[in-house]
Amino acid sequence: MTVDTIGWDTAQRRAFGELTARSWLDADFRLRYEREPLSVLAEYDLRLSDGAPAPELPPEPGAELVIEVLTGSAAAPPPPPPPPCLLSLCFCLYTPGRAQR
């Protein structure tokens, strides 16, 4: 089962993207997902239909992974929401309504 075939919406796919990025940075977290995928998915508010297998985590990228939090200036209006993330290496983290710094 893959994220593409589960039927998750954009917010759920982004949550799984965050989970994936964390698994690439934290080997213990990745092992926990491999042992207890349903409980880890629940921590990210992700649920599977009854009997559906948990999606496999994508392999680690072959290059360096950099995660940056991008914010605008206090005088600038908040940016529009990013487009949906359709690639496994695109992790768009945006919280509507959250104060920008």
Secondary structure as UniProt FT lines:
FT   HELIX           3..6
FT   HELIX           10..25
FT   HELIX           27..35
FT   HELIX           37..43
FT   TURN            44..45
FT   TURN            50..51
FT   TURN            88..89
FT   TURN            96..97
//
